[in-house]
Amino acid sequence: MDIRELYKSYKELDGKTVEVQAWIKNLRAQKEFGFIEINDGSFFSSVQVVYDNTLENFERVSKLYLSASIRVKGKLVLTPNNKQAFEIKAEEIEVLGDSTADYPLQNKRHSMEFLRSIAHLRPRANLFRAAYRIRSLAAFAIHKFFNEQDFIYVHTPILTASDAEGAGEMFQVTTLDIDNPPRTEDGAVDYSKDFFDKPTHLTVSGQLEGETFAMAFSKIYTFGPTFRAENSNTTRHAAEFWMIEPEMAFMDNNQNMDVAEAMLKYVINYVMENAKEEIDFCNQFVDKGLIDRLNHVRNSNFERVTYTRAIEILKEHEEKFDVKVEWGMDLQTEHERYLTEQIFKKPIFVTDYPKDIKAFYMKLNPDNKTVAAMDCLVPGIGEIVGGSQREEDYAKLEKRINELGLDMDSYTWYMDLRKYGSVVHSGYGLGFERLIMYITGIENIRDVLPFPRTVHHCEF
Amino acid sequence: MDIRELYKSYKELDGKTVEVQAWIKNLRAQKEFGFIEINDGSFFSSVQVVYDNTLENFERVSKLYLSASIRVKGKLVLTPNNKQAFEIKAEEIEVLGDSTADYPLQNKRHSMEFLRSIAHLRPRANLFRAAYRIRSLAAFAIHKFFNEQDFIYVHTPILTASDAEGAGEMFQVTTLDIDNPPRTEDGAVDYSKDFFDKPTHLTVSGQLEGETFAMAFSKIYTFGPTFRAENSNTTRHAAEFWMIEPEMAFMDNNQNMDVAEAMLKYVINYVMENAKEEIDFCNQFVDKGLIDRLNHVRNSNFERVTYTRAIEILKEHEEKFDVKVEWGMDLQTEHERYLTEQIFKKPIFVTDYPKDIKAFYMKLNPDNKTVAAMDCLVPGIGEIVGGSQREEDYAKLEKRINELGLDMDSYTWYMDLRKYGSVVHSGYGLGFERLIMYITGIENIRDVLPFPRTVHHCEF
């Protein structure tokens, strides 16, 4: 029986013999009795096991090290006056695997840096048990949300021969011998000898491929790893992270925002309902305002404000900012947070950005200056979702690609979507780790990723 | 309203005005009436739209090309005597985006090779609409299966600095300039200048990292892309594919097989219940025996047979095989298929393989010759799942790593799992594309992947 089951049905198990296999989280051996906290990871709370320390067959137990694995058989007894609702009075304790005195994850405060250096053990620590279970539930909630609305889940490719979106620096992927690559007659690297007969990279976005599926299924989403080879050593950037990218035919930018808002609320609701213990832990030890903040988001109607209006508002508070506010600028985190935290005091969508600071594929507005983009900003974190309506007009899209000097040949297939039955369509991207940081209050992206990959760091 | 909703509630909509946006799948304009089949991808079957070809405002409609997008407003009428249960009598037809005469996906038989060359358009063809919707549902079913049993979904890393499993050829990932890489004093490539300060590759398996999480949460699974740089141009190999890898603490190889069997049945049931139209299509046009085969799997108890016994059985039919049967050999596809198709006539697990043909981490049996491995073989395809109990004994695992001449330094963190509370644990891998091939009857892995990456091919 696992500990989740014990917690689910301990009332019915009162007085019954139960058997559990788990790891030792804490052990106190007193003169007469020993107390062991055990956990098998199936439930956030541990179970207390009490054993008679005077009995010879428990002699070895008192000498076990932290994280040893044991099998316990004993009677479940309700303990209504204790912190925990029940305990197990041990009849048998079998040692499955002992641990050692130098087990690195002792019950004391460790620095986050140290814990990152033992990424293979840190999932056993409470903070990470909370973070990774919330991560798992949030991933499921996203799949469930889109499945209930008949979106098709598409595995867009990770390996790509084009830097089509230009969203960031890319990693190159190769089977050539870098020390001594094959060369053509004129001395260039001979990529016809590479695995794919040409240079290939890791994807920075599945959006463009996703659009091809939206033109067949109407509503699709991607959810997969994405890569940026950016040399930015911050608490919010990782070289490898997971992204969700829905794409919807027959939907404009307003409907796009409706979906994004519904999705965020759905995931937060799902996690709060299914990870109560973990959220309580984060609220207590990571971010004291967490539950209030999440409740606020669940119950708010997200505000929608144009970029142009947002700039006007920000100008009224110009003295607050390091970076001067001007129409045409990219909003900085300080501006984004001021808008969502101080002005609107709730999540907002900023829409209709200047075309020059947004990607080529975004739908040009009738003013010819702005595009039908939207960024969702939330208190405490800033941007969490970015998206837009896509330019569905062949001629306008062609013009924009040429204006920006992009290589039209790389976009033939993308242009085809505007040639064979083009329709209004929209989509957005959600950085999954940002969402988890938001839901847990954890401030460093390295601590919500199982094995973070950042510049200079690729361990395990 | 989307077409799925129309099919769900057409009886209640009889005589009512409905509005649909979709693409033209077929168009026949006769003297008095025009007939358009439209589909928006939300449902497998199309909807027939009838319009009065004598009316001036429909003049343009008859000249539309295949795949043009339109908005139709009209009255839904039940047609109990026709193949389709209802049709729409058009009152308004708005052209959203026309197509062209040379639209590549005309309504005729195309070769699979040609369709692969238009991978951005083929999701609009019936076969691929079936395949990709089944793929999406199967992915959801896998998440649902594990979620219902409280498994934690772990995103194991794609970028890795170790070739720990040695499961196959790897792709190198780099930000160095391959044409002119930085060199150390002694002329070697200076990887301290690479993004991660050392050579990195794309993962071939998340298992070892997955095990670290199983030691914290008991039951975990991965579901993500995996890479093999193998130069094998077959119908079953892709350079990029998706894999599911559950890992379970406190479970032996028998329980491992229980989970694998339950998972396969769960996914097949889920797809058959939720993609009836798509499965019917595959049964009719891809593989006539498909539904019988899937039903057989759902209703069979998978047989379990040791490798040693399987060899004995195969020897009795030695004349049937190209490759001679001997204890110690790796089973070939011909042997696997003979066992599951001819001998047992249902899915089987072959267990306890010779240690020398299996990976270093597999649990050594008391006979010292075999390991507690298991492969699941299914009729029509052969191996679909491969897994094992893992060696939890520190000394035995260490001995095996040394015997095989592997670099112990790379495994320090993996060995730690046997040092700090080791427990019996097991897991397996399921190639997701193989599963989709199995459920659809599609024979080439290129046709169940959205944008297949195979040797020499990385388009879109």
Boltz contact constraints between the chains, C-beta under 6 A:
constraints:
  - contact:
      token1: [A, 4]
      token2: [B, 150]
      max_distance: 6.0
  - contact:
      token1: [A, 21]
      token2: [B, 250]
      max_distance: 6.0
  - contact:
      token1: [A, 23]
      token2: [B, 421]
      max_distance: 6.0
  - contact:
      token1: [A, 40]
      token2: [B, 218]
      max_distance: 6.0
  - contact:
      token1: [A, 41]
      token2: [B, 216]
      max_distance: 6.0
  - contact:
      token1: [A, 41]
      token2: [B, 217]
      max_distance: 6.0
  - contact:
      token1: [A, 41]
      token2: [B, 218]
      max_distance: 6.0
  - contact:
      token1: [A, 42]
      token2: [B, 150]
      max_distance: 6.0
  - contact:
      token1: [A, 42]
      token2: [B, 218]
      max_distance: 6.0
  - contact:
      token1: [A, 67]
      token2: [B, 420]
      max_distance: 6.0
  - contact:
      token1: [A, 67]
      token2: [B, 421]
      max_distance: 6.0
  - contact:
      token1: [A, 68]
      token2: [B, 421]
      max_distance: 6.0
  - contact:
      token1: [A, 69]
      token2: [B, 421]
      max_distance: 6.0
  - contact:
      token1: [A, 69]
      token2: [B, 423]
      max_distance: 6.0
  - contact:
      token1: [A, 96]
      token2: [B, 423]
      max_distance: 6.0
  - contact:
      token1: [A, 97]
      token2: [B, 421]
      max_distance: 6.0
  - contact:
      token1: [A, 97]
      token2: [B, 422]
      max_distance: 6.0
  - contact:
      token1: [A, 97]
      token2: [B, 423]
      max_distance: 6.0
  - contact:
      token1: [A, 99]
      token2: [B, 420]
      max_distance: 6.0
  - contact:
      token1: [A, 99]
      token2: [B, 421]
      max_distance: 6.0
  - contact:
      token1: [A, 103]
      token2: [B, 420]
      max_distance: 6.0
  - contact:
      token1: [A, 120]
      token2: [B, 212]
      max_distance: 6.0
  - contact:
      token1: [A, 120]
      token2: [B, 413]
      max_distance: 6.0
  - contact:
      token1: [A, 123]
      token2: [B, 213]
      max_distance: 6.0
  - contact:
      token1: [A, 123]
      token2: [B, 216]
      max_distance: 6.0
  - contact:
      token1: [A, 124]
      token2: [B, 216]
      max_distance: 6.0
  - contact:
      token1: [A, 133]
      token2: [B, 152]
      max_distance: 6.0
  - contact:
      token1: [A, 136]
      token2: [B, 152]
      max_distance: 6.0
  - contact:
      token1: [A, 136]
      token2: [B, 153]
      max_distance: 6.0
  - contact:
      token1: [A, 139]
      token2: [B, 153]
      max_distance: 6.0
  - contact:
      token1: [A, 140]
      token2: [B, 143]
      max_distance: 6.0
  - contact:
      token1: [A, 140]
      token2: [B, 147]
      max_distance: 6.0
  - contact:
      token1: [A, 143]
      token2: [B, 140]
      max_distance: 6.0
  - contact:
      token1: [A, 143]
      token2: [B, 143]
      max_distance: 6.0
  - contact:
      token1: [A, 147]
      token2: [B, 140]
      max_distance: 6.0
  - contact:
      token1: [A, 150]
      token2: [B, 4]
      max_distance: 6.0
  - contact:
      token1: [A, 150]
      token2: [B, 42]
      max_distance: 6.0
  - contact:
      token1: [A, 152]
      token2: [B, 133]
      max_distance: 6.0
  - contact:
      token1: [A, 152]
      token2: [B, 136]
      max_distance: 6.0
  - contact:
      token1: [A, 153]
      token2: [B, 136]
      max_distance: 6.0
  - contact:
      token1: [A, 153]
      token2: [B, 139]
      max_distance: 6.0
  - contact:
      token1: [A, 154]
      token2: [B, 450]
      max_distance: 6.0
  - contact:
      token1: [A, 155]
      token2: [B, 242]
      max_distance: 6.0
  - contact:
      token1: [A, 155]
      token2: [B, 450]
      max_distance: 6.0
  - contact:
      token1: [A, 157]
      token2: [B, 451]
      max_distance: 6.0
  - contact:
      token1: [A, 158]
      token2: [B, 225]
      max_distance: 6.0
  - contact:
      token1: [A, 158]
      token2: [B, 240]
      max_distance: 6.0
  - contact:
      token1: [A, 159]
      token2: [B, 240]
      max_distance: 6.0
  - contact:
      token1: [A, 159]
      token2: [B, 453]
      max_distance: 6.0
  - contact:
      token1: [A, 159]
      token2: [B, 458]
      max_distance: 6.0
  - contact:
      token1: [A, 161]
      token2: [B, 458]
      max_distance: 6.0
  - contact:
      token1: [A, 171]
      token2: [B, 173]
      max_distance: 6.0
  - contact:
      token1: [A, 172]
      token2: [B, 174]
      max_distance: 6.0
  - contact:
      token1: [A, 173]
      token2: [B, 171]
      max_distance: 6.0
  - contact:
      token1: [A, 173]
      token2: [B, 173]
      max_distance: 6.0
  - contact:
      token1: [A, 174]
      token2: [B, 172]
      max_distance: 6.0
  - contact:
      token1: [A, 175]
      token2: [B, 229]
      max_distance: 6.0
  - contact:
      token1: [A, 178]
      token2: [B, 178]
      max_distance: 6.0
  - contact:
      token1: [A, 178]
      token2: [B, 181]
      max_distance: 6.0
  - contact:
      token1: [A, 178]
      token2: [B, 189]
      max_distance: 6.0
  - contact:
      token1: [A, 179]
      token2: [B, 189]
      max_distance: 6.0
  - contact:
      token1: [A, 181]
      token2: [B, 178]
      max_distance: 6.0
  - contact:
      token1: [A, 189]
      token2: [B, 178]
      max_distance: 6.0
  - contact:
      token1: [A, 189]
      token2: [B, 179]
      max_distance: 6.0
  - contact:
      token1: [A, 195]
      token2: [B, 229]
      max_distance: 6.0
  - contact:
      token1: [A, 196]
      token2: [B, 458]
      max_distance: 6.0
  - contact:
      token1: [A, 197]
      token2: [B, 456]
      max_distance: 6.0
  - contact:
      token1: [A, 200]
      token2: [B, 458]
      max_distance: 6.0
  - contact:
      token1: [A, 212]
      token2: [B, 120]
      max_distance: 6.0
  - contact:
      token1: [A, 213]
      token2: [B, 123]
      max_distance: 6.0
  - contact:
      token1: [A, 216]
      token2: [B, 41]
      max_distance: 6.0
  - contact:
      token1: [A, 216]
      token2: [B, 123]
      max_distance: 6.0
  - contact:
      token1: [A, 216]
      token2: [B, 124]
      max_distance: 6.0
  - contact:
      token1: [A, 217]
      token2: [B, 41]
      max_distance: 6.0
  - contact:
      token1: [A, 218]
      token2: [B, 40]
      max_distance: 6.0
  - contact:
      token1: [A, 218]
      token2: [B, 41]
      max_distance: 6.0
  - contact:
      token1: [A, 218]
      token2: [B, 42]
      max_distance: 6.0
  - contact:
      token1: [A, 225]
      token2: [B, 158]
      max_distance: 6.0
  - contact:
      token1: [A, 229]
      token2: [B, 175]
      max_distance: 6.0
  - contact:
      token1: [A, 229]
      token2: [B, 195]
      max_distance: 6.0
  - contact:
      token1: [A, 240]
      token2: [B, 158]
      max_distance: 6.0
  - contact:
      token1: [A, 240]
      token2: [B, 159]
      max_distance: 6.0
  - contact:
      token1: [A, 242]
      token2: [B, 155]
      max_distance: 6.0
  - contact:
      token1: [A, 250]
      token2: [B, 21]
      max_distance: 6.0
  - contact:
      token1: [A, 413]
      token2: [B, 120]
      max_distance: 6.0
  - contact:
      token1: [A, 413]
      token2: [B, 460]
      max_distance: 6.0
  - contact:
      token1: [A, 420]
      token2: [B, 67]
      max_distance: 6.0
  - contact:
      token1: [A, 420]
      token2: [B, 99]
      max_distance: 6.0
  - contact:
      token1: [A, 420]
      token2: [B, 103]
      max_distance: 6.0
  - contact:
      token1: [A, 421]
      token2: [B, 23]
      max_distance: 6.0
  - contact:
      token1: [A, 421]
      token2: [B, 67]
      max_distance: 6.0
  - contact:
      token1: [A, 421]
      token2: [B, 68]
      max_distance: 6.0
  - contact:
      token1: [A, 421]
      token2: [B, 69]
      max_distance: 6.0
  - contact:
      token1: [A, 421]
      token2: [B, 97]
      max_distance: 6.0
  - contact:
      token1: [A, 421]
      token2: [B, 99]
      max_distance: 6.0
  - contact:
      token1: [A, 422]
      token2: [B, 97]
      max_distance: 6.0
  - contact:
      token1: [A, 423]
      token2: [B, 69]
      max_distance: 6.0
  - contact:
      token1: [A, 423]
      token2: [B, 96]
      max_distance: 6.0
  - contact:
      token1: [A, 423]
      token2: [B, 97]
      max_distance: 6.0
  - contact:
      token1: [A, 450]
      token2: [B, 154]
      max_distance: 6.0
  - contact:
      token1: [A, 450]
      token2: [B, 155]
      max_distance: 6.0
  - contact:
      token1: [A, 451]
      token2: [B, 157]
      max_distance: 6.0
  - contact:
      token1: [A, 453]
      token2: [B, 159]
      max_distance: 6.0
  - contact:
      token1: [A, 456]
      token2: [B, 197]
      max_distance: 6.0
  - contact:
      token1: [A, 458]
      token2: [B, 159]
      max_distance: 6.0
  - contact:
      token1: [A, 458]
      token2: [B, 161]
      max_distance: 6.0
  - contact:
      token1: [A, 458]
      token2: [B, 196]
      max_distance: 6.0
  - contact:
      token1: [A, 458]
      token2: [B, 200]
      max_distance: 6.0
  - contact:
      token1: [A, 460]
      token2: [B, 413]
      max_distance: 6.0
